[in-house]
Amino acid sequence: MALKIAVLDDYANVARRYADWPQGDEITVFQHTMTDPAELATALAPFDVLCVMRERTPLDGTLIRALPNLKLIVTTGARNLSIDVAAAQERGIVVCGTESRGTTTAEFVMALMLALTRRIVPEANSAAAGGWQTGMGRDLAGLTLGIAGFGRIGRKVAALARPFSVEVLAWSRSLTPDQAAAEGVAHAADLDALLCGSDIVSINLVLSEATRGLFGAREFGLMRPDALLLNTSRGPIVQVGPLLDALRAGRLGGAALDVHDVEPLPDGDPVVDRDLIDSGRLLVTPHLGYVSEQTFRMFHRQTVEAIEAWKAGRPIRVIGGGRQATPST
């Protein structure tokens, strides 16, 4: 029997090109995020399979229970905290995921770091407008990079930063001094020590109740006045209002925000502060950390493999319990 498959939030319209989708099944691609719950329920009601791109469209229990035909959810990545897996399990809906490439986000952290320190965006804009050099950049060599959250991506950021002669200081709740020494990084006793001792702070933490709003006015006050903050993790970890206040008052050197409380950014969002952006003190990007051709080809290919395996009764990478299998690479 042919399946009705929905591919959600394909902003760049690449899903069909990056994988060979099942012949005979009905594939519908949604390029734009739907945020109204009633609109979502109506639009997705006909589908047997939902293919979701990370946390772009949350699938909460209310939505899942409103979709009568839903049998399978495939998310890109091995974890998606915006899916109510328990609600899916109650209805016998299988939730599975793909692999992910930690290098993609780590490379983007370095890109943001270089863009801010060398003032690439305002200088490029000046040249395009007929101007020339307008300010001074900073070398990375000799600076201290503080990595808040030293997991898979945080470790990759440290590895990429070392060739730039950056000193790496790391903190996470589970990181011990011995583990830090084994990784070749300095150990921060706590987050305060990391903030006080860093020229650049990269947030690589998982969003949880413990990390939501973790970076606020107090934390920005501990940072050096010329320090930079990079967030490629999740928007709600940073309190945007106090961050903008610190930037405007000159209490913080700059910030790069790739992730936001609401995505895509709504019209008039205060984070799009033209004065800060034009001056080069704020860089706002549309959640590009994991967006690359290689990553998306893998995402879509393994999504299709998961659908085919599920149809054939073969093991798949189940989220929340069940049989595990890695799609072929």
N, C-alpha and C positions, 0 to 999 in steps of 0.2 A: 504494500500500500504506500502510495506517495505521501511524503511528509510535507507539512507546511513549516518552513524554516524562516525565522526572522533574524536578521543580522542588525544589531542596534548600534547606533552612534558611529557610523563609518564616516567621520568628518571629511576625510580626504578622498572618499569614494574609491578605495583600493581593494576592498574585500574580494570582489569578483575576479580581479586581475591577479591577486596574490595566491589563489588556491583553485584547485579543480573541484568545484562543488558537485555534490551528487547529482548524476543525471536522473531525470524523472521526478525529482523532488521540486517543490515550488519554493524558490528562494526570493525573499523580499528584503531589500536593503533600506534601512532608515538612516539617512545622513545626519539628521538634526535631532538633538536631544528633546524629548518630550518631558515636561516637568509637571503637568497637570495630571493628578491621579486618575481622574475619570477619562481623560483623553488616552492615557496609557492603557488602562483596562480595556477600553473599546478597541484601540488599535491592535493590541496584542492578543485579544481573545481568540482569534481563529488559529493560532499557531501551536504546533506540536513541540517545536524546538525553539529556544531562544539562545542566540549567540551574543554574549555581552562583552564589551571591551572595557576591561578593568572595572572601575566604579563609576563609569560615566552615567549609567542609569541604574539607580538602586532598585533592587527587587525585594521589597519588604513583604511581610506576611500578608498584609491586606491585598497587595497586588497579586501575589502568588495564588491566594485563595480565590481571586476573581477571574482566573484564567482556566476555563473548564477543560481545554484540550491539552494543556501543557504536560509534557512527559519528560523532557530533558532540558537542562540548562547547561550550556558550555561557556565557561568564563576564560578569558585569556589570563594566564598566570595561575599559579598553584594555590592562590588564596584570594578571596574577595569578600571583605568584611561587610560589603553593602548588600549581600545576598542573605536572606533569612533561610539558612540551610535547614533549620529545624522545621520551619513551616513547609518547606518543600518535601522533607522526609515524611511528614505527616500525611501528605497526599501521594506518596509513592513516586515523587518526581526525583529523578537522578540529577545530581549536581556534580559536574566534573570540570577539570581545568587543564591547562597546557603548561609547558615549561615557560621560563622567562629568561631574559639575558641581562644580568646585572651590570654588564659592561656599558650598556646603552645609557643608563642613568648616570653612572659614574663619569663617563666621558662628558655628559652634559654639565655636570657639576664643574668640571674643569673649564668648559666653555664659558659658563657664567662667571667663574672666578677671573678668567683672563679678560672677559668683556668689561667687568667692573674695574679691575685694577688698572687696565690700560685705556679706559674711557673710550672704548671702540665705538659704541653707538653714538654718543654726542659728537665725536670727532668725525665719524663717517657722515652724519647728518650735516655737519658744518661744511664739509668738503662738497657734498651734493648741492648745498645751497649757495655755493660760490665763496665760502669762507675758507679758513685754513686752521691751523692749530689754535686751540682755545684754552688748553689747560695742561696739567702735568699728570702722567700716569705713574704707577708704582711697579717696581720689579717684584715678582713673587719670591725670588731668591732671598733668603734671610728672614722671611715672614714666618709666623707660626699659624698653622691651620689647625683649628679645633674641630674635631669631628664628634658631633653629638649623636650617638647611636652607632656602635661599632659592630654592626652585623655584616651580612654579605656585601651590601653596597658600600657601607662605610669602609670596609677593608679594601675594596677596589679603589675607592677615592684616594685612600692613603697610598696605595701602590702607584697610582698615576701621578700623584703630587710629588713623590720623592725625587724624580729626575729634574724637577724644577728647583731643587735645593731648598725645599720648604721643610720646616720643622713640623712634625705632626704630633698633636696632643689629642688624646682620645678619651672619651667617657661614655659609658653606658652603665646601667644599673647592675649588669652581670659581669662587667669587665674587671678582672683583678690585675694588680700590678705585675704578677708573673705572666699572665696572658699578654698584657701589653708589651712587656719586654720581649716575649717570644715573637710578637708581631713586628718588633722594631719601632714601636712608637712610645712616646711618653704617656704616662698614666695621669689623668686628672682625678683627684680624690672625689670630686662631685661636680655638678653642673656649674656651680658658682666659680670653682677654680678654673674650669674650662673657659668660661666667659671672660674672666679677668685676665687670663694668660694668652688669649688668642688675638691675632690680627684679622683673621677670617674665621667665621664659624659656619660650618656646613651641617644642616639638620638632616639626619638620615634615620629618623625614628619612625616606628610604627605608630599610627594614630590609635590611641586607647583613652580610657577615662583618665589614666595617669599622665598622659602627654597632651591632652586637649587643653589649649590655652597655656601651655607650659612656658612659652616665651611672651612675657608681658613687660610693663613699664619697669618693674623691679629688675628684671633680667637685662633689659637694654641699658639700664643705669649702671650695671656692673661692667659693661663692655667698654673698650677703649673708644674715645670720641672719633677716631678715624677707622674704627673696625668695620668690617663688612659682614652681612648676614646673608646666607644662601638657604633657601627652602625649596627643595625638590621632593619633599616627602608628602605631606598632606597639609592643606591650607589651615584647618582649625588648630594646628599646633601653635601657630603664631597669632597673637592678638594684633590685628592689622591697625586698628586705631592708635594704640600706643606706639607702634612702630613708625607710623607716619608722623606722629608728634615728635618722636626722637629725631627723625631725619630732618624735619622742618626746623627744629631748634638747634641743629648742629651737634646733637649729643651722640650721633652715630654717623659713620662715614658714608655708608651706602647699603643697599639691600637688593637682592635679586629674588623675585617671587615667581616660581613656575607653577605653583599650586595655590588654589583659592577656595574660600569657603563655599562659594557657589560657582559651578562650572557648567557651561561657558559663562564667562563674566557677564552679568546683566548690564544693560545700558545705565550709565551714570554711577557705576560702582566707584566708591571713593578711592580705591587703590589706583585707579588711573589718574594720578595726580600729574598733570602736564608739567608743572614747574619742576617737580622732582625728577620726572623722566627726562625732560629736556636738558636739565643740568647734569645728567649722568649719575645722579645719586640713587636712582631707583630704576630697576630693570624689571619689566613685567612681561612674562611670556605665557603662552596658552597651553600649559601642561605638556611640554615637549620632552620631558625627561626620558620617557620610554618610547618615544615616537621616532622610529628609524625604519628604513626599508627592510633591513635584515630581521629586525624584531617582528615587524608586522607580517612578513612572509612566514615566519615560523609560527606566529599566533594563528593565522588563518589556515595554514596547512594542517597544523595539529588540531584545530577545531574541526576541520573536515574529517580527519582521521578518527577523532573521538566519536563523531556522529556515525561514521561507517562501522566502527567497532561496536557501538551500542546497538545498532540495527542488527548486527550479526551475532550478538550475544558474547562478544569477546571482552576481556578485561579492559577497563578504562581507568583513568586517573580520577577516582571519586573523591570529592571533598566532603568531609563529615562522616567518614566511615565507609567501609565496603572494599571491594577489590581494587587493587592498584596496578596500574601498568603505565609505562611511559610510551607515548606515541613514538613511532619510528622517526629517526632524524636523518 
